[in-house]
Amino acid sequence: MKFGKQIKRLADPTHLNHCIAYDVLKKAINVVVADESKLPEGGEVPDIGDDLKEVNEAFGQSTGALSGSARPPDSRFHGLLQHELAKVNRFANLLLRTLLDTLREAQRLASKPGALNEEGLSSMERSLDTAAEQLVQLEHFRRLNFTGFRKIVKKFDKRSSRAGTGSLASWFLPALLREFFVAEPLDSHLLALAWGYAALRRYRRGSGAATAPTPPVNGNGAAAAAAAAPVSTSTFWLMPPARMRALCTLIKRFELMSPMSGSAMENAASSSSPSAYVEQMRRLLLSMAPDGPARGSCRLRAHCSLVYCDSPDFGEYVGRIRNPEGSCGFRCRQTLEGGQVAGSTNSGLVERDGSCSALGAHAFTPVSQLSSPDAFPIPQQGSASMQSLLAVAARDAVSTEEAAGLSSTARVSLQAFANQVQDVTSKASLAPVAVVSSSRVLLRGDTPATEGVSIALDEDVQFSRQPGGSLAMAPSDAIDFPYCLLEVASGEGASGPWLEELWSYAALRTVQGFSVGAHAVASLHQQEVPELPHWYEHLHTMESSAPPEAWGLMLEWRAAVNEEAQEGADAGSTAASKVVALAPPATQPKGAAPVVHTAGEPAPPAGVSVPLEPKNFMASERTMLEWIHTVIALAFLGIGLWKYSLSLKGEDAVPRPMAMGLLNAATFSSLVLGCYSLVLVAIAVCFAWYAVLSHNARLSALFANKHTEGVFNRRLGPGLFAGAIGVALFSHLVVQVVPLWLALGSDDSISGMGGLPASSRT
């Protein structure tokens, strides 16, 4: 579906007039771009009067110099983009102010003196639900318009044939990320909404009458003891477009855990009184004014880095995908505040893969006291290797100060886990093979219905071989994971009304036995691992078939930047539009067709797997069907002529069959017509088989990654077909014209003898 129609279908009807005028900008491209490749021979400019009229109606006086030649096309089109950016920014600011007013109304209802009755609580809940819906609509508005600007700029560059460093997208996209509707953070609004829901939950159950909230978890400490915990977590895939709606659903029922040490969040969470949340919500809303002191400074997300180590034979990886329960399955984790980045100066934890303490007691690192036997601290990294650090950490796991608060049973369990890690480090040479980086939001249950449930929502998940810096500027070898990851730790399994509501959005996926660590290793070492996980092919197909806008703003932006960089590299090559034939390798059979590739796109090395895109198979199938369509028409024509030749009769008014009834020798014409028609049928049958065999050869070449000219650029078959049809048509023309010419010549000779006596003419 065209994106212009998608905007009309997906945008809120009340927001449609404030979105990017995508269809009008498409018409503006026809006005501002001089597409010389489509000019007629006389050099006259095509009629663009209708497009210019519609553009002028949409943009007014801002298009006064659209069709002039004094300014370059990208400068004129950039003026229209600025017009649309100003419109979108104004409406985004209006949506933010409306959201802020709704949150203030909810805070005003919660601040009424005296106890709130059920009617007041219902009014407060309606206001909070309205604010949540406005937050979801605002996020949808941002995504839709960001995609629109990216697509229209790409379309402009394509039409103007200006790719690379001189393209409009190369400098417009970085500037687009700084625009108000994209760059304005929503964390403060989300935190205010979370505090409003937290106050509502406490009002409804009575001030501390039921279960008191769990003490805050931050970098300074953790809970002194952990209750009975599940063995491992459950992981779900969440589509990024539903991220904000899922967050609003979760914060309505769960408490938001913040990594901000000593912040207002810590003060509010330490009290069971709903008035504490209401007061902190009031202060936060005051700071969110246009010139508020804390505007944009709220950081709810933590930077989470998971380091997976393995031996050269990938023994731990194989254990994860074959026997997740029986494998040791450990990892190194750092979960730091949003302003920090994982590195050597911060100590982390060695923990079981899928450990529930990573979502609760040990949510943030470093920890001052362990509350779970599933983790132990790892010393700060220096010049020592990862294997030696793991060995030292496993040896001293129970004797560290962090483990002093564990019970005797927990210490025994911790020692058993440390022995497993030490056993792995002593048997094989370990090294980091995959790093999973993400932006993490943590939640925990604070009501009797959600008690004991901890949730982590990981966004912008990336895989790399080495730890990277900012999530936006990923390492060069980083691979984006398209989904958000929703990890749930619950003693009774992942269930409840909140999960049913998430399922109702049709944006949640679950895969039996999924491990993000195993998937990261498979993605980074696809050619080295013994086998791939059972979910890998499905995920790879989804990732390659869906457009970038389906996976979130950050991934869409990185895809656009990478695409521009690739186009720039291709444009920098002097032979970017030429096809180069490479010399056949030593292992290639003699006489085989050389491998061809486009300059700037080197052929993949031997043995390297290239993603198989469905469009390649569909293109081969369409080519075969076009051949079949043509030869069937030719066969029907031949069969019709053949049947007609069999019905012709001679002077005795009787057909004279011959050649086992295939031909009719009643007249010379019937005999020639029969032979001609059978030749057409034979040509159709031969080239029908040619189409099928060529299709099979193309499929085999795609699977074998052998993009040879002899398979995909055959000239002999189409040439023979065109020649055969040409000879057949010429023969038919000769058969029809020669008898007429002879008859005309005979009539002329007879008419020339008209003056002679009858006896002379005879």
RABEL-V416538 format. One record per residue. N is the residue number from 1. SS is DSSP state (H for helix, E for strand, C for the rest). PHI is phi as a letter, one per 20 degrees, with the letter a starting at -180 (* if undefined). D_FIRST is the distance of its C-alpha to the first C-alpha in whole Angstrom. Layout:
N/SS/PHI/D_FIRST  N/SS/PHI/D_FIRST
This chain:
1/C/*/0  2/C/f/4  3/H/f/6  4/H/g/8  5/H/f/7  6/H/f/7  7/H/f/10  8/H/f/11  9/H/e/10  10/H/e/12  11/C/f/15  12/C/f/18  13/C/g/19  14/C/f/22  15/C/d/20  16/H/f/18  17/H/f/20  18/H/d/21  19/C/e/18  20/C/f/17  21/C/e/17  22/H/f/14  23/H/f/13  24/H/f/17  25/H/f/18  26/H/f/15  27/H/f/18  28/H/f/21  29/H/f/20  30/H/f/21  31/H/e/24  32/H/e/25  33/C/e/25  34/C/e/27  35/C/e/25  36/H/f/28  37/H/f/27  38/H/d/26  39/C/f/29  40/C/f/31  41/C/f/34  42/C/f/36  43/C/n/34  44/C/f/33  45/C/f/30  46/C/f/27  47/C/f/27  48/C/d/25  49/H/f/27  50/H/f/24  51/H/f/22  52/H/f/25  53/H/f/26  54/H/f/23  55/H/f/23  56/H/f/27  57/H/f/26  58/H/f/24  59/H/d/26  60/H/m/29  61/H/f/32  62/H/f/30  63/H/d/29  64/C/f/32  65/C/d/32  66/C/f/29  67/C/e/30  68/C/f/33  69/C/d/34  70/C/f/36  71/C/d/34  72/C/f/31  73/H/g/28  74/H/f/27  75/H/f/29  76/H/f/28  77/H/f/25  78/H/f/26  79/H/f/28  80/H/f/25  81/H/f/23  82/H/f/26  83/H/f/26  84/H/f/23  85/H/f/24  86/H/f/27  87/H/f/25  88/H/f/23  89/H/f/27  90/H/f/28  91/H/f/26  92/H/f/26  93/H/f/30  94/H/f/30  95/H/f/28  96/H/f/31  97/H/f/34  98/H/f/33  99/H/f/32  100/H/f/36  101/H/f/37  102/H/f/36  103/H/f/37  104/H/f/41  105/H/f/41  106/H/f/40  107/H/f/43  108/H/f/45  109/H/f/45  110/H/f/46  111/C/e/49  112/C/f/51  113/C/f/55  114/C/n/56  115/C/f/54  116/C/f/51  117/C/e/51  118/H/f/48  119/H/f/47  120/H/f/46  121/H/f/45  122/H/f/42  123/H/f/41  124/H/f/41  125/H/f/39  126/H/f/37  127/H/f/37  128/H/f/36  129/H/f/33  130/H/f/32  131/H/f/32  132/H/f/30  133/H/f/27  134/H/f/27  135/H/f/27  136/H/f/24  137/H/f/22  138/H/f/24  139/H/f/22  140/H/f/19  141/H/f/19  142/H/f/20  143/H/f/18  144/H/f/15  145/H/f/17  146/H/f/18  147/H/f/14  148/H/f/14  149/H/f/17  150/H/f/17  151/H/f/14  152/H/f/15  153/H/f/18  154/H/f/17  155/H/f/16  156/H/f/19  157/H/f/21  158/H/f/19  159/H/f/20  160/H/e/23  161/C/l/24  162/C/c/26  163/C/e/25  164/C/n/27  165/C/f/30  166/C/e/30  167/C/f/26  168/H/f/25  169/H/f/23  170/H/f/26  171/H/d/28  172/H/f/25  173/H/f/24  174/H/g/27  175/H/f/28  176/H/f/25  177/C/f/26  178/C/e/29  179/C/f/28  180/H/g/29  181/H/f/25  182/H/e/25  183/H/e/28  184/C/f/30  185/C/f/31  186/C/d/31  187/H/f/33  188/H/f/36  189/H/f/34  190/H/f/33  191/H/f/37  192/H/f/38  193/H/f/36  194/H/f/37  195/H/f/41  196/H/f/40  197/H/f/39  198/H/f/42  199/H/f/45  200/H/f/43  201/H/f/44  202/H/f/47  203/H/f/48  204/H/f/47  205/H/e/49  206/C/n/52  207/C/f/53  208/C/m/54  209/C/f/55  210/C/d/53  211/C/f/51  212/C/f/52  213/C/f/49  214/C/f/49  215/C/g/51  216/C/f/48  217/C/d/47  218/E/b/47  219/C/f/49  220/C/e/52  221/E/a/53  222/C/b/51  223/C/f/53  224/C/f/56  225/C/b/55  226/C/d/52  227/C/f/52  228/C/g/51  229/C/d/48  230/C/f/46  231/C/f/46  232/C/b/42  233/C/e/39  234/E/d/36  235/E/d/33  236/E/c/29  237/E/e/26  238/E/c/24  239/C/f/20  240/H/g/20  241/H/g/18  242/H/e/21  243/H/f/24  244/H/f/25  245/H/f/25  246/H/f/27  247/H/f/29  248/H/f/30  249/H/f/30  250/H/f/33  251/H/f/35  252/C/f/35  253/C/d/37  254/E/c/39  255/E/e/40  256/E/e/39  257/E/e/41  258/C/d/41  259/C/e/42  260/C/f/44  261/C/f/48  262/C/m/50  263/C/e/48  264/H/f/47  265/H/f/45  266/H/f/48  267/H/f/51  268/H/f/48  269/H/f/48  270/C/f/52  271/C/d/52  272/C/e/52  273/C/f/52  274/H/f/49  275/H/f/51  276/H/f/50  277/H/f/46  278/H/f/46  279/H/f/49  280/H/f/47  281/H/f/43  282/H/f/45  283/H/f/46  284/H/f/43  285/H/f/41  286/H/f/44  287/H/f/43  288/C/e/40  289/C/f/41  290/C/g/39  291/C/d/42  292/C/f/43  293/C/f/45  294/C/d/43  295/C/f/39  296/C/m/37  297/C/e/40  298/C/f/39  299/C/c/38  300/C/e/37  301/C/e/35  302/E/d/38  303/E/e/37  304/E/d/37  305/E/c/38  306/E/d/39  307/E/d/41  308/E/d/41  309/E/d/44  310/E/b/45  311/C/e/47  312/C/g/47  313/C/e/46  314/C/l/44  315/H/f/46  316/H/f/45  317/H/f/41  318/H/f/42  319/H/f/44  320/H/f/41  321/H/e/38  322/H/e/41  323/C/b/43  324/C/g/42  325/C/f/45  326/C/e/48  327/C/f/46  328/C/f/48  329/C/l/44  330/E/d/45  331/E/b/44  332/E/d/45  333/E/c/43  334/E/c/43  335/E/c/41  336/E/d/42  337/C/f/42  338/C/g/38  339/C/e/40  340/C/d/42  341/C/c/41  342/C/g/42  343/C/a/45  344/C/f/48  345/C/e/50  346/C/c/49  347/C/f/50  348/E/c/48  349/E/c/48  350/E/e/48  351/E/b/47  352/E/f/46  353/C/f/42  354/C/n/40  355/C/f/43  356/H/f/43  357/H/f/45  358/H/f/43  359/H/d/41  360/C/c/44  361/C/f/48  362/C/d/47  363/C/f/43  364/C/c/44  365/C/d/46  366/C/f/49  367/C/d/51  368/C/e/55  369/C/b/55  370/C/f/54  371/C/c/53  372/C/b/52  373/C/e/53  374/C/e/50  375/E/b/50  376/E/b/52  377/E/f/52  378/E/d/52  379/C/f/54  380/C/f/53  381/C/f/52  382/C/c/54  383/C/e/55  384/C/f/55  385/C/f/53  386/H/f/50  387/H/f/52  388/H/f/56  389/H/f/54  390/H/f/53  391/H/f/56  392/H/f/58  393/H/f/56  394/H/f/56  395/H/f/60  396/C/d/60  397/C/f/58  398/C/e/60  399/C/e/63  400/C/f/60  401/H/f/61  402/H/f/57  403/H/e/58  404/C/f/62  405/C/e/60  406/C/f/59  407/C/f/61  408/H/f/63  409/H/f/61  410/H/f/58  411/H/f/60  412/H/f/60  413/H/f/57  414/H/f/56  415/H/f/58  416/H/f/57  417/H/f/54  418/H/f/55  419/H/f/57  420/H/f/54  421/H/f/53  422/H/f/56  423/H/f/56  424/H/f/53  425/H/f/54  426/H/e/57  427/H/e/56  428/C/c/53  429/C/e/52  430/C/e/49  431/E/b/47  432/E/f/44  433/E/d/41  434/E/b/38  435/E/c/37  436/E/d/35  437/E/d/34  438/E/b/32  439/E/d/32  440/E/d/34  441/E/d/34  442/E/d/37  443/E/c/38  444/E/b/41  445/E/f/42  446/C/c/45  447/C/c/45  448/C/g/47  449/C/f/44  450/C/d/42  451/C/f/45  452/C/n/45  453/C/d/41  454/E/c/40  455/E/c/36  456/E/c/35  457/E/d/31  458/E/e/31  459/E/d/28  460/E/l/27  461/E/f/29  462/E/c/30  463/E/d/32  464/E/b/34  465/C/e/38  466/C/c/39  467/C/g/39  468/C/d/37  469/C/e/37  470/C/f/35  471/C/f/32  472/C/f/30  473/C/e/32  474/C/f/32  475/C/f/34  476/C/f/33  477/C/e/33  478/C/f/31  479/E/c/28  480/E/e/25  481/C/e/25  482/C/f/22  483/C/e/23  484/E/e/25  485/E/d/29  486/E/d/30  487/E/d/34  488/E/c/36  489/E/d/40  490/C/b/42  491/C/f/45  492/C/d/44  493/C/n/40  494/C/f/37  495/C/b/37  496/C/p/37  497/H/f/35  498/H/f/33  499/H/f/32  500/H/f/31  501/H/f/29  502/H/f/27  503/H/f/26  504/H/f/25  505/C/f/22  506/C/l/21  507/C/c/21  508/E/d/24  509/E/c/25  510/E/c/28  511/C/c/30  512/C/f/33  513/C/m/35  514/C/f/33  515/C/c/35  516/H/f/33  517/H/f/36  518/H/f/36  519/H/f/32  520/H/f/33  521/H/f/36  522/H/f/34  523/H/f/31  524/H/e/34  525/C/c/36  526/C/f/34  527/C/e/36  528/C/d/39  529/C/f/39  530/C/f/40  531/C/b/37  532/C/d/34  533/C/f/33  534/C/f/32  535/C/e/29  536/H/f/28  537/H/f/26  538/H/f/24  539/H/f/23  540/H/f/23  541/H/f/20  542/H/f/18  543/H/f/19  544/H/e/18  545/H/e/14  546/C/e/13  547/C/f/12  548/H/g/15  549/H/f/14  550/H/e/14  551/H/d/18  552/C/o/19  553/H/f/20  554/H/f/23  555/H/f/21  556/H/f/19  557/H/f/21  558/H/f/23  559/H/f/21  560/H/f/20  561/H/f/24  562/H/f/24  563/H/f/22  564/H/f/24  565/H/f/27  566/H/f/26  567/H/f/25  568/H/f/28  569/H/f/30  570/H/f/29  571/H/f/29  572/H/f/33  573/C/e/34  574/C/f/36  575/C/d/34  576/C/f/31  577/C/d/30  578/C/d/32  579/E/d/32  580/E/d/35  581/E/e/37  582/C/e/39  583/C/f/42  584/C/f/42  585/C/f/43  586/C/f/47  587/C/e/46  588/C/f/44  589/C/f/45  590/C/f/47  591/C/n/45  592/C/f/42  593/C/f/39  594/C/f/39  595/E/f/36  596/E/d/33  597/E/b/31  598/E/e/29  599/C/g/32  600/C/n/31  601/C/c/29  602/C/f/32  603/C/f/32  604/C/f/33  605/C/f/36  606/C/f/38  607/C/n/37  608/C/e/34  609/C/f/31  610/C/d/28  611/C/g/24  612/C/e/23  613/C/e/19  614/H/g/18  615/H/f/16  616/H/f/20  617/H/f/21  618/H/f/18  619/H/f/19  620/H/f/23  621/H/f/22  622/H/f/20  623/H/f/23  624/H/f/26  625/H/f/24  626/H/f/25  627/H/f/28  628/H/f/29  629/H/f/27  630/H/f/30  631/H/f/33  632/H/f/33  633/H/f/33  634/H/f/36  635/H/f/37  636/H/f/37  637/H/f/39  638/H/f/41  639/H/f/42  640/H/f/42  641/H/f/45  642/H/f/47  643/H/f/47  644/H/f/48  645/H/f/51  646/H/f/53  647/H/e/53  648/C/f/55  649/C/c/59  650/C/e/62  651/C/f/65  652/C/e/66  653/C/m/63  654/C/c/62  655/C/f/60  656/C/c/61  657/E/f/59  658/E/b/59  659/C/l/57  660/C/l/57  661/C/n/56  662/C/f/53  663/E/c/54  664/E/c/56  665/C/e/59  666/C/f/60  667/C/c/60  668/H/f/59  669/H/f/56  670/H/f/55  671/H/f/55  672/H/f/53  673/H/f/50  674/H/f/50  675/H/f/51  676/H/f/48  677/H/f/45  678/H/f/46  679/H/f/45  680/H/f/42  681/H/f/41  682/H/f/43  683/H/f/40  684/H/f/37  685/H/f/39  686/H/f/39  687/H/e/36  688/H/f/34  689/H/f/36  690/H/f/35  691/H/f/31  692/H/f/32  693/H/f/34  694/H/f/32  695/H/f/29  696/H/f/31  697/H/f/32  698/H/f/29  699/H/f/28  700/H/f/31  701/H/f/31  702/H/f/28  703/H/f/29  704/H/e/33  705/C/l/31  706/C/d/33  707/C/e/30  708/E/e/33  709/H/f/33  710/H/f/35  711/H/d/32  712/H/e/29  713/C/c/31  714/C/f/33  715/C/d/35  716/H/f/38  717/H/f/36  718/H/g/34  719/H/f/37  720/H/f/39  721/H/f/37  722/H/f/37  723/H/f/40  724/H/f/41  725/H/f/39  726/H/f/41  727/H/f/44  728/H/f/44  729/H/f/43  730/H/f/46  731/H/f/48  732/H/f/47  733/H/f/48  734/H/f/51  735/H/f/52  736/H/e/51  737/H/e/53  738/H/f/56  739/H/f/58  740/H/f/57  741/H/f/58  742/H/f/61  743/H/f/62  744/H/f/62  745/H/f/64  746/H/f/67  747/H/f/67  748/H/f/67  749/H/f/70  750/H/f/72  751/H/f/72  752/H/f/73  753/C/e/76  754/C/f/77  755/C/e/80  756/C/e/82  757/C/f/84  758/H/f/83  759/H/f/85  760/H/f/83  761/H/f/80  762/C/f/80
